Amino acid sequence: MLSRVNRETVDLSSYPDLVVVYLGMRVNRLYGLRTLLARGPRIGRSDDKPEGLLAHETLLWSLFPMHLGIRQYWRDLPALLTWARSEPHRVWWRDFLRDSGGTGFWHETYLLRGGMEAVYDDIPQRRGFASFAPVHPARGAMFGTAARVGRPEDDLPPVVTEDDLYTPGTGH
């Protein structure tokens, strides 16, 4: 029997430090639609191909509630972290963490050499890793991406520090 399927695969040997990240922004309240339309495109500007970004794809997770997403492929974790701390992403992230504007944001990161991590900010329904694994506050050693993935040597100063977000000693 002959197959009519054009079956292909890829050779990732040239990308030993490949990182794949999924991101999503979800409307939690009606006014969050305005936030999504205003802030969402700013995060999507990474498709302008910053250093280390290999591919950028836009996704639609759902219409009701409105939930848009991105899948990105990065050369390595340092390239992703460097971009995350650059403009305009740094400002977008800082503003979002101060006020999510009726939306929620999440990302999950997967490293070819091993390690996975995630963060969920104002996401009311458990999704991805949070749908089956224990959920903890993103504080201390769990605050930054590189530390969560077990690569603190690749960590750069955070975009927003814990002290910027919370009153020391209160957790708020």
C-alpha positions in Angstrom: 0.0 0.0 0.0 1.4 3.4 -1.0 1.0 6.4 1.3 -0.3 9.6 0.0 1.0 11.5 3.0 4.1 13.7 2.5 5.7 12.8 5.9 8.8 14.9 6.9 10.9 15.6 10.0 13.5 18.1 11.0 17.2 17.9 12.0 17.6 20.0 15.2 21.3 19.2 15.6 22.2 22.7 14.6 20.1 24.0 17.5 21.4 22.2 20.6 20.2 24.9 23.0 16.7 25.4 21.4 14.0 27.0 23.6 10.3 26.9 22.8 8.0 29.2 24.6 4.2 29.3 24.5 2.5 32.5 25.7 -1.1 33.4 26.2 -3.1 36.5 27.1 -6.7 35.9 28.3 -9.6 38.3 28.7 -10.9 37.8 32.3 -13.3 40.8 32.4 -15.1 42.8 29.8 -12.7 45.8 30.1 -9.9 43.3 29.5 -10.8 43.2 25.8 -9.5 46.8 25.6 -6.3 45.9 27.5 -5.8 42.9 25.1 -6.2 45.1 22.1 -3.9 47.8 23.5 -1.2 45.8 25.1 -1.3 42.5 23.1 0.2 43.9 19.9 3.2 45.3 21.9 4.2 41.8 23.0 3.6 40.5 19.5 6.2 42.9 18.1 8.8 40.2 18.8 8.0 39.0 15.4 10.4 41.7 14.2 13.1 39.1 14.6 15.2 40.1 17.6 18.6 38.5 17.9 18.1 34.8 18.7 14.4 34.5 17.7 14.2 31.7 15.1 10.4 31.7 14.5 7.3 33.4 15.8 3.7 32.1 15.4 0.4 33.7 16.5 -2.3 31.4 18.0 -5.9 31.6 18.9 -6.6 29.6 22.1 -10.3 30.5 22.3 -12.9 33.1 21.2 -15.0 33.0 24.4 -13.3 34.0 26.6 -10.9 35.8 24.1 -7.6 34.1 24.6 -4.7 34.8 22.2 -1.3 33.3 22.1 2.2 33.1 20.6 4.6 30.2 20.1 8.2 31.2 19.7 11.4 29.3 19.0 14.6 30.8 20.4 18.3 29.9 19.7 19.0 29.7 23.4 17.8 30.8 26.9 20.2 33.8 27.1 18.8 35.2 23.9 15.3 34.9 25.2 16.1 36.4 28.5 18.0 39.3 26.9 15.1 40.1 24.7 12.6 39.9 27.6 14.6 42.6 29.3 14.8 44.9 26.3 12.3 47.6 25.1 9.4 47.4 24.4 8.9 44.1 26.2 10.4 45.3 29.5 7.9 48.2 29.7 5.0 46.0 28.7 5.8 43.4 31.3 6.4 46.0 34.1 3.0 47.7 33.3 1.2 44.4 33.1 2.6 43.2 36.5 1.4 46.5 38.1 -2.1 46.1 36.7 -3.3 43.2 34.5 -6.2 45.4 33.2 -8.8 42.6 33.3 -6.6 40.1 31.5 -4.4 37.2 32.5 -1.0 36.2 31.1 0.9 32.9 31.1 3.9 31.3 29.5 5.4 27.9 29.4 9.1 27.4 28.4 10.6 24.1 27.1 14.4 23.6 26.7 15.8 21.0 24.3 18.6 20.3 26.7 16.2 19.7 29.5 14.1 21.8 31.8 10.6 23.3 31.7 9.0 26.2 33.6 5.9 28.2 33.6 4.2 31.2 35.2 0.5 32.1 35.4 -0.5 35.7 36.2 -4.2 36.3 36.9 -5.2 33.1 35.1 -8.4 31.9 36.8 -8.5 28.4 35.2 -5.7 25.9 35.6 -4.1 25.2 32.2 -0.9 23.6 31.0 1.4 22.4 33.7 -0.9 24.0 36.3 -3.7 21.6 35.3 -1.8 18.6 36.8 1.3 19.8 38.9 1.3 21.6 42.3 1.0 25.4 42.0 3.1 27.7 44.2 3.6 31.5 44.4 6.2 32.8 42.0 8.4 34.2 44.8 12.0 33.7 45.9 13.8 31.0 43.8 10.6 30.6 41.8 10.4 34.3 40.8 12.5 34.2 37.5 12.5 32.0 34.5 16.1 30.9 34.5 15.9 29.9 38.2 12.6 28.0 37.6 14.1 26.1 34.8 17.2 25.2 36.8 19.6 27.5 34.9 20.4 30.4 37.4 23.7 30.9 35.6 21.7 32.2 32.6 19.6 34.6 34.7 19.9 38.3 34.2 18.5 41.0 36.5 14.7 40.7 36.5 12.6 43.0 34.5 10.6 43.8 37.6 12.0 42.7 41.0 10.0 41.1 43.8 10.5 44.3 45.9 9.0 46.3 43.0 5.8 44.2 43.1 5.4 43.4 46.8 5.9 45.2 50.1 8.9 43.3 51.7 7.8 40.9 54.4 4.1 41.1 53.5 3.8 38.9 50.4 1.5 41.6 48.9 
